[in-house]
Amino acid sequence: MSVPAGTARVRYIGTGTTGPFAFNFKLYDQTHLNVVKTNTLGVDTVLTLTTDYTVSLAADLSSATIATVAPVAGDGIDDGDSEILTLTRDPPISQLIEWPRSDPFPSATHERAADLAVMLLDRLNEKLGRTLLLPESSVLTGLQLPNPDPLLFLRWNAAGDALENMSVASPGALIVSPFMQTMLDDLTAAAARTTLGLGSLATLNSIATANLDNNAVTYAKMQQVSAEARVLGRNQSAGVGNVQEMTRSNVLDMGGASQGLIIYRGATTWDNLAPGTSGQMLRTNGGGANPSWQFPGCTLLAAGSVSNQASLDIVLSSFIGAFPIIKIFLENVFPVTNDEELWMRTSTNGGSSYDSGASDYAFIMQGMDSSGNVRQANSSALGRIEFAGDGVGSAGISNVASDGGVNAEITLYEPSSTTHFQNIHTQASYYLPADRATVTHTTGVRLAAQDLDAVRFLFSAGNIAGGLYRVYGFA
């Protein structure tokens, strides 16, 4: 059987099994195999036949398999985390075959001897392939390694024709500049910095700000920003500390973090406008003033209905500060009893009580019905403001729902003011029990310098049978 060259070595990466590990090179004897296991630290161990592994030879000796006693650990990936199993043909260097004189030529024995010779040459060639060799063009011969000397290194000698041991402990043994030699014998970083001429920096483990030149640190030498659209600073409420990356939201939060807050430029600095009240709109007050929240020109503030009640009370406390003018509309308000007047009273304590003193109000009401009759009433001191129905000759308001009751518009001017009398204007239309349409205009005054934060409507007698109301604010 022929013996091909260069095929007598197989390498397996461990997968955690004991084999079988096959090889396809000729082997005359189980002892002619060298088995080496390499651990994850790179340390080789030569395994022992029968103790560490067994061999199963093919009948024609052209191939075989081995099985290890201990698994070859690993995940099948040659990345340093798996053990390696290397199988190499390694016949002994001996020649034990004899050819007796005058015997017939033993071709099989002769071929075996020739095969073993080639196997030895193949093994030597395999080993030489893993050694350092000079190039073919080299003129050097007879090179020898010097005897090992602890902690020394190999180098070419000055003539370049032999290897020698050397130590790097002595700077003079290195081919370096004189200045670099003074650096290499420094035992500490501080000593090396002194040699480099760093002055006061030589003994420092860190560099103080004072030791940095102005503008010495460029943007490129600063820590890389982690994402786009970032500003370097210090987040709101983060306290004193290192520079942080700030998002757009972080930067704007420096002006305030309340939802609905508006940031604007004041006369000398940036400021913010606190969130307004629901329904308000942002108003510019020109280039010389700050913006403000305002309700739109006309805002519905309240609406509702009344049914069989002694009075209709409307509290305005939450509106009078925002609206200088408030209008109340009454729709189809009619009495339970027939031919009644509609009165009005005011409050200054949010509707807890309504002023009804004998001299709390002054008013004048003028109007006309569809027959041309003048309808009027007036008083300079009374406990109410009368603005619909004059109580004379069936000139009150009909209690028939289909007659439409009173429809009126009541206007309050600066109801939040406490510096002047409250002036109230009304206009009303209604249908008389005497079958006549009537319109009246009334001006009433609360005879005290106080605010007006609630109003009460009531008939001169009996309950309010029904009707609707709406309240609007005008900025």
VENWOQUI-V465590 format. One record per residue. N is the residue number from 1. PHI is phi in whole degrees, 0 to 359 (none if undefined). D_FIRST is the distance of its C-alpha to the first C-alpha in Angstrom with 1 decimal. Layout:
n=N phi=PHI d_first=D_FIRST
n=N phi=PHI d_first=D_FIRST
This chain:
n=1 phi=none d_first=0.0
n=2 phi=284 d_first=3.8
n=3 phi=235 d_first=6.7
n=4 phi=296 d_first=9.7
n=5 phi=272 d_first=13.0
n=6 phi=75 d_first=16.0
n=7 phi=240 d_first=14.7
n=8 phi=260 d_first=14.9
n=9 phi=211 d_first=18.6
n=10 phi=228 d_first=20.5
n=11 phi=235 d_first=24.3
n=12 phi=242 d_first=26.5
n=13 phi=266 d_first=30.3
n=14 phi=298 d_first=32.2
n=15 phi=232 d_first=33.9
n=16 phi=88 d_first=35.4
n=17 phi=245 d_first=32.7
n=18 phi=259 d_first=30.4
n=19 phi=117 d_first=27.4
n=20 phi=286 d_first=24.9
n=21 phi=249 d_first=23.1
n=22 phi=264 d_first=19.6
n=23 phi=214 d_first=16.7
n=24 phi=242 d_first=13.4
n=25 phi=239 d_first=11.3
n=26 phi=292 d_first=8.7
n=27 phi=217 d_first=11.1
n=28 phi=279 d_first=11.2
n=29 phi=207 d_first=14.9
n=30 phi=301 d_first=17.8
n=31 phi=284 d_first=19.5
n=32 phi=274 d_first=16.9
n=33 phi=244 d_first=18.5
n=34 phi=255 d_first=21.7
n=35 phi=243 d_first=24.0
n=36 phi=235 d_first=27.2
n=37 phi=253 d_first=30.1
n=38 phi=250 d_first=32.6
n=39 phi=278 d_first=36.1
n=40 phi=288 d_first=38.6
n=41 phi=266 d_first=40.1
n=42 phi=86 d_first=36.8
n=43 phi=268 d_first=36.4
n=44 phi=271 d_first=32.8
n=45 phi=231 d_first=32.2
n=46 phi=280 d_first=29.0
n=47 phi=277 d_first=28.5
n=48 phi=256 d_first=28.1
n=49 phi=299 d_first=25.5
n=50 phi=72 d_first=27.5
n=51 phi=282 d_first=30.7
n=52 phi=251 d_first=29.9
n=53 phi=199 d_first=26.8
n=54 phi=233 d_first=24.4
n=55 phi=238 d_first=20.7
n=56 phi=241 d_first=19.2
n=57 phi=272 d_first=15.4
n=58 phi=292 d_first=13.7
n=59 phi=300 d_first=13.0
n=60 phi=267 d_first=9.2
n=61 phi=66 d_first=9.6
n=62 phi=276 d_first=8.6
n=63 phi=201 d_first=12.4
n=64 phi=193 d_first=15.7
n=65 phi=226 d_first=19.4
n=66 phi=235 d_first=22.1
n=67 phi=230 d_first=25.8
n=68 phi=272 d_first=28.5
n=69 phi=287 d_first=31.6
n=70 phi=260 d_first=33.9
n=71 phi=301 d_first=33.7
n=72 phi=269 d_first=32.6
n=73 phi=290 d_first=36.0
n=74 phi=145 d_first=36.6
n=75 phi=244 d_first=37.4
n=76 phi=82 d_first=34.1
n=77 phi=246 d_first=35.8
n=78 phi=275 d_first=34.7
n=79 phi=236 d_first=38.3
n=80 phi=91 d_first=38.5
n=81 phi=260 d_first=39.8
n=82 phi=237 d_first=36.4
n=83 phi=285 d_first=34.1
n=84 phi=240 d_first=30.6
n=85 phi=244 d_first=27.4
n=86 phi=244 d_first=24.6
n=87 phi=250 d_first=21.1
n=88 phi=224 d_first=19.2
n=89 phi=290 d_first=16.1
n=90 phi=214 d_first=18.0
n=91 phi=289 d_first=16.5
n=92 phi=289 d_first=19.3
n=93 phi=274 d_first=20.2
n=94 phi=203 d_first=20.1
n=95 phi=221 d_first=18.5
n=96 phi=252 d_first=19.4
n=97 phi=268 d_first=17.4
n=98 phi=242 d_first=19.8
n=99 phi=246 d_first=19.7
n=100 phi=299 d_first=23.0
n=101 phi=292 d_first=25.0
n=102 phi=71 d_first=25.3
n=103 phi=281 d_first=22.7
n=104 phi=302 d_first=20.3
n=105 phi=292 d_first=17.1
n=106 phi=272 d_first=14.5
n=107 phi=298 d_first=11.3
n=108 phi=295 d_first=9.3
n=109 phi=294 d_first=11.5
n=110 phi=297 d_first=11.3
n=111 phi=296 d_first=7.6
n=112 phi=298 d_first=8.5
n=113 phi=296 d_first=11.5
n=114 phi=294 d_first=10.1
n=115 phi=300 d_first=8.0
n=116 phi=297 d_first=11.3
n=117 phi=296 d_first=13.3
n=118 phi=294 d_first=11.8
n=119 phi=298 d_first=12.3
n=120 phi=297 d_first=15.8
n=121 phi=298 d_first=16.5
n=122 phi=297 d_first=15.6
n=123 phi=294 d_first=17.9
n=124 phi=297 d_first=20.6
n=125 phi=297 d_first=20.5
n=126 phi=295 d_first=20.9
n=127 phi=293 d_first=23.8
n=128 phi=299 d_first=25.3
n=129 phi=294 d_first=25.3
n=130 phi=253 d_first=27.8
n=131 phi=247 d_first=30.1
n=132 phi=280 d_first=33.2
n=133 phi=231 d_first=32.7
n=134 phi=285 d_first=35.4
n=135 phi=295 d_first=35.2
n=136 phi=302 d_first=33.9
n=137 phi=280 d_first=37.6
n=138 phi=293 d_first=38.8
n=139 phi=261 d_first=40.3
n=140 phi=283 d_first=40.2
n=141 phi=219 d_first=38.2
n=142 phi=68 d_first=38.3
n=143 phi=292 d_first=39.1
n=144 phi=225 d_first=39.5
n=145 phi=279 d_first=40.5
n=146 phi=292 d_first=43.8
n=147 phi=300 d_first=44.1
n=148 phi=301 d_first=44.5
n=149 phi=227 d_first=48.2
n=150 phi=307 d_first=49.4
n=151 phi=66 d_first=50.6
n=152 phi=256 d_first=49.9
n=153 phi=242 d_first=47.9
n=154 phi=274 d_first=45.8
n=155 phi=206 d_first=47.1
n=156 phi=285 d_first=47.0
n=157 phi=286 d_first=49.8
n=158 phi=299 d_first=52.7
n=159 phi=277 d_first=51.1
n=160 phi=74 d_first=47.9
n=161 phi=235 d_first=45.7
n=162 phi=201 d_first=44.9
n=163 phi=262 d_first=44.7
n=164 phi=216 d_first=47.4
n=165 phi=278 d_first=48.7
n=166 phi=211 d_first=51.7
n=167 phi=243 d_first=54.0
n=168 phi=265 d_first=55.6
n=169 phi=294 d_first=58.6
n=170 phi=259 d_first=60.5
n=171 phi=304 d_first=61.4
n=172 phi=293 d_first=61.9
n=173 phi=280 d_first=58.1
n=174 phi=263 d_first=57.6
n=175 phi=269 d_first=58.2
n=176 phi=225 d_first=60.8
n=177 phi=288 d_first=64.4
n=178 phi=304 d_first=67.3
n=179 phi=296 d_first=68.5
n=180 phi=293 d_first=65.2
n=181 phi=297 d_first=65.0
n=182 phi=291 d_first=68.3
n=183 phi=284 d_first=66.7
n=184 phi=291 d_first=63.6
n=185 phi=267 d_first=65.7
n=186 phi=286 d_first=67.7
n=187 phi=268 d_first=67.1
n=188 phi=228 d_first=68.5
n=189 phi=295 d_first=68.7
n=190 phi=297 d_first=72.5
n=191 phi=296 d_first=72.1
n=192 phi=295 d_first=69.7
n=193 phi=293 d_first=72.2
n=194 phi=296 d_first=74.9
n=195 phi=300 d_first=72.8
n=196 phi=284 d_first=72.5
n=197 phi=79 d_first=76.3
n=198 phi=274 d_first=76.7
n=199 phi=61 d_first=80.0
n=200 phi=294 d_first=81.2
n=201 phi=286 d_first=77.9
n=202 phi=299 d_first=76.1
n=203 phi=259 d_first=76.9
n=204 phi=266 d_first=76.6
n=205 phi=270 d_first=73.8
n=206 phi=218 d_first=75.0
n=207 phi=257 d_first=77.1
n=208 phi=286 d_first=80.6
n=209 phi=303 d_first=82.2
n=210 phi=297 d_first=84.6
n=211 phi=270 d_first=81.7
n=212 phi=260 d_first=80.5
n=213 phi=292 d_first=82.0
n=214 phi=302 d_first=83.8
n=215 phi=63 d_first=81.6
n=216 phi=283 d_first=78.6
n=217 phi=269 d_first=76.5
n=218 phi=273 d_first=75.5
n=219 phi=302 d_first=74.7
n=220 phi=295 d_first=71.0
n=221 phi=267 d_first=70.9
n=222 phi=274 d_first=72.4
n=223 phi=303 d_first=70.5
n=224 phi=290 d_first=69.1
n=225 phi=289 d_first=71.3
n=226 phi=284 d_first=69.3
n=227 phi=203 d_first=70.6
n=228 phi=288 d_first=72.9
n=229 phi=56 d_first=76.6
n=230 phi=235 d_first=77.1
n=231 phi=238 d_first=79.9
n=232 phi=271 d_first=79.8
n=233 phi=183 d_first=82.6
n=234 phi=219 d_first=83.5
n=235 phi=297 d_first=83.8
n=236 phi=306 d_first=87.1
n=237 phi=68 d_first=87.9
n=238 phi=280 d_first=84.7
n=239 phi=77 d_first=86.9
n=240 phi=285 d_first=86.2
n=241 phi=172 d_first=82.6
n=242 phi=290 d_first=79.7
n=243 phi=296 d_first=79.6
n=244 phi=239 d_first=78.2
n=245 phi=278 d_first=76.9
n=246 phi=239 d_first=79.7
n=247 phi=278 d_first=79.4
n=248 phi=302 d_first=82.3
n=249 phi=296 d_first=83.6
n=250 phi=299 d_first=83.5
n=251 phi=296 d_first=85.5
n=252 phi=291 d_first=88.1
n=253 phi=295 d_first=88.4
n=254 phi=295 d_first=90.0
n=255 phi=269 d_first=93.1
n=256 phi=134 d_first=93.0
n=257 phi=240 d_first=90.7
n=258 phi=281 d_first=93.1
n=259 phi=295 d_first=92.4
n=260 phi=91 d_first=94.8
n=261 phi=288 d_first=95.7
n=262 phi=245 d_first=96.4
n=263 phi=266 d_first=95.7
n=264 phi=219 d_first=98.3
n=265 phi=269 d_first=99.5
n=266 phi=275 d_first=102.8
n=267 phi=295 d_first=105.3
n=268 phi=234 d_first=103.4
n=269 phi=203 d_first=100.2
n=270 phi=280 d_first=97.9
n=271 phi=219 d_first=99.2
n=272 phi=225 d_first=98.5
n=273 phi=252 d_first=100.6
n=274 phi=299 d_first=100.2
n=275 phi=305 d_first=99.3
n=276 phi=275 d_first=102.4
n=277 phi=269 d_first=103.9
n=278 phi=308 d_first=102.5
n=279 phi=98 d_first=104.0
n=280 phi=283 d_first=104.8
n=281 phi=236 d_first=103.8
n=282 phi=283 d_first=102.9
n=283 phi=237 d_first=105.8
n=284 phi=273 d_first=105.9
n=285 phi=250 d_first=109.1
n=286 phi=95 d_first=108.8
n=287 phi=292 d_first=107.3
n=288 phi=259 d_first=109.6
n=289 phi=217 d_first=108.9
n=290 phi=276 d_first=106.1
n=291 phi=290 d_first=104.8
n=292 phi=208 d_first=106.0
n=293 phi=270 d_first=105.6
n=294 phi=219 d_first=108.3
n=295 phi=286 d_first=108.8
n=296 phi=296 d_first=109.1
n=297 phi=309 d_first=112.7
n=298 phi=223 d_first=113.2
n=299 phi=231 d_first=111.2
n=300 phi=288 d_first=111.8
n=301 phi=260 d_first=112.2
n=302 phi=199 d_first=113.3
n=303 phi=202 d_first=114.4
n=304 phi=180 d_first=115.6
n=305 phi=224 d_first=118.3
n=306 phi=229 d_first=121.4
n=307 phi=210 d_first=122.8
n=308 phi=50 d_first=126.0
n=309 phi=240 d_first=125.9
n=310 phi=293 d_first=128.8
n=311 phi=204 d_first=127.3
n=312 phi=248 d_first=124.3
n=313 phi=254 d_first=123.0
n=314 phi=237 d_first=120.4
n=315 phi=269 d_first=118.9
n=316 phi=243 d_first=118.0
n=317 phi=304 d_first=117.0
n=318 phi=278 d_first=113.4
n=319 phi=247 d_first=114.4
n=320 phi=294 d_first=117.5
n=321 phi=287 d_first=115.6
n=322 phi=261 d_first=113.4
n=323 phi=234 d_first=115.9
n=324 phi=286 d_first=119.3
n=325 phi=230 d_first=120.5
n=326 phi=233 d_first=119.9
n=327 phi=244 d_first=121.1
n=328 phi=243 d_first=121.6
n=329 phi=249 d_first=122.0
n=330 phi=255 d_first=123.8
n=331 phi=234 d_first=123.3
n=332 phi=54 d_first=125.7
n=333 phi=273 d_first=126.9
n=334 phi=225 d_first=129.8
n=335 phi=271 d_first=131.9
n=336 phi=288 d_first=132.5
n=337 phi=263 d_first=136.3
n=338 phi=275 d_first=138.0
n=339 phi=64 d_first=139.6
n=340 phi=245 d_first=137.9
n=341 phi=272 d_first=137.3
n=342 phi=254 d_first=133.8
n=343 phi=247 d_first=133.7
n=344 phi=219 d_first=131.3
n=345 phi=227 d_first=130.9
n=346 phi=237 d_first=128.5
n=347 phi=229 d_first=126.6
n=348 phi=239 d_first=125.6
n=349 phi=232 d_first=123.5
n=350 phi=70 d_first=120.8
n=351 phi=89 d_first=122.9
n=352 phi=295 d_first=123.8
n=353 phi=208 d_first=127.4
n=354 phi=237 d_first=129.2
n=355 phi=295 d_first=132.3
n=356 phi=218 d_first=135.4
n=357 phi=295 d_first=138.3
n=358 phi=296 d_first=141.6
n=359 phi=232 d_first=141.3
n=360 phi=280 d_first=137.4
n=361 phi=226 d_first=137.4
n=362 phi=230 d_first=139.4
n=363 phi=203 d_first=138.8
n=364 phi=220 d_first=140.3
n=365 phi=240 d_first=139.3
n=366 phi=227 d_first=140.6
n=367 phi=190 d_first=139.9
n=368 phi=203 d_first=141.4
n=369 phi=260 d_first=141.1
n=370 phi=289 d_first=141.0
n=371 phi=263 d_first=144.8
n=372 phi=90 d_first=145.4
n=373 phi=281 d_first=146.3
n=374 phi=283 d_first=145.4
n=375 phi=243 d_first=143.2
n=376 phi=210 d_first=143.4
n=377 phi=202 d_first=143.4
n=378 phi=202 d_first=143.3
n=379 phi=197 d_first=143.7
n=380 phi=264 d_first=143.7
n=381 phi=201 d_first=142.9
n=382 phi=206 d_first=141.2
n=383 phi=268 d_first=138.5
n=384 phi=193 d_first=136.3
n=385 phi=249 d_first=135.6
n=386 phi=263 d_first=136.8
n=387 phi=225 d_first=135.0
n=388 phi=206 d_first=135.4
n=389 phi=85 d_first=138.6
n=390 phi=248 d_first=142.0
n=391 phi=69 d_first=143.4
n=392 phi=243 d_first=146.6
n=393 phi=58 d_first=147.6
n=394 phi=56 d_first=144.3
n=395 phi=259 d_first=142.5
n=396 phi=276 d_first=139.6
n=397 phi=259 d_first=136.2
n=398 phi=290 d_first=135.8
n=399 phi=264 d_first=133.9
n=400 phi=274 d_first=132.9
n=401 phi=301 d_first=129.1
n=402 phi=291 d_first=129.4
n=403 phi=285 d_first=131.9
n=404 phi=96 d_first=128.9
n=405 phi=58 d_first=130.1
n=406 phi=262 d_first=129.8
n=407 phi=242 d_first=127.3
n=408 phi=219 d_first=127.5
n=409 phi=239 d_first=125.8
n=410 phi=246 d_first=126.3
n=411 phi=246 d_first=125.4
n=412 phi=249 d_first=124.9
n=413 phi=251 d_first=125.1
n=414 phi=47 d_first=123.3
n=415 phi=295 d_first=123.2
n=416 phi=276 d_first=121.5
n=417 phi=289 d_first=124.4
n=418 phi=242 d_first=126.7
n=419 phi=255 d_first=129.0
n=420 phi=210 d_first=131.1
n=421 phi=296 d_first=132.4
n=422 phi=278 d_first=130.0
n=423 phi=258 d_first=131.1
n=424 phi=236 d_first=130.1
n=425 phi=240 d_first=130.6
n=426 phi=226 d_first=130.4
n=427 phi=221 d_first=131.1
n=428 phi=222 d_first=131.3
n=429 phi=227 d_first=132.1
n=430 phi=198 d_first=133.2
n=431 phi=243 d_first=135.4
n=432 phi=277 d_first=138.7
n=433 phi=299 d_first=140.0
n=434 phi=273 d_first=142.9
n=435 phi=62 d_first=140.5
n=436 phi=223 d_first=140.2
n=437 phi=282 d_first=137.1
n=438 phi=221 d_first=137.4
n=439 phi=230 d_first=135.7
n=440 phi=224 d_first=136.2
n=441 phi=235 d_first=135.2
n=442 phi=225 d_first=135.4
n=443 phi=242 d_first=135.0
n=444 phi=236 d_first=134.8
n=445 phi=226 d_first=134.6
n=446 phi=275 d_first=133.6
n=447 phi=277 d_first=136.3
n=448 phi=198 d_first=134.0
n=449 phi=277 d_first=131.5
n=450 phi=213 d_first=128.5
n=451 phi=285 d_first=125.2
n=452 phi=235 d_first=124.8
n=453 phi=243 d_first=121.7
n=454 phi=196 d_first=122.7
n=455 phi=230 d_first=125.1
n=456 phi=233 d_first=126.8
n=457 phi=248 d_first=128.3
n=458 phi=206 d_first=130.8
n=459 phi=271 d_first=133.7
n=460 phi=297 d_first=137.3
n=461 phi=203 d_first=137.2
n=462 phi=77 d_first=134.6
n=463 phi=278 d_first=130.9
n=464 phi=275 d_first=128.6
n=465 phi=288 d_first=127.8
n=466 phi=183 d_first=124.7
n=467 phi=147 d_first=123.1
n=468 phi=237 d_first=120.2
n=469 phi=214 d_first=119.7
n=470 phi=220 d_first=117.4
n=471 phi=238 d_first=117.2
n=472 phi=237 d_first=115.9
n=473 phi=249 d_first=115.5
n=474 phi=237 d_first=116.1
n=475 phi=282 d_first=114.6
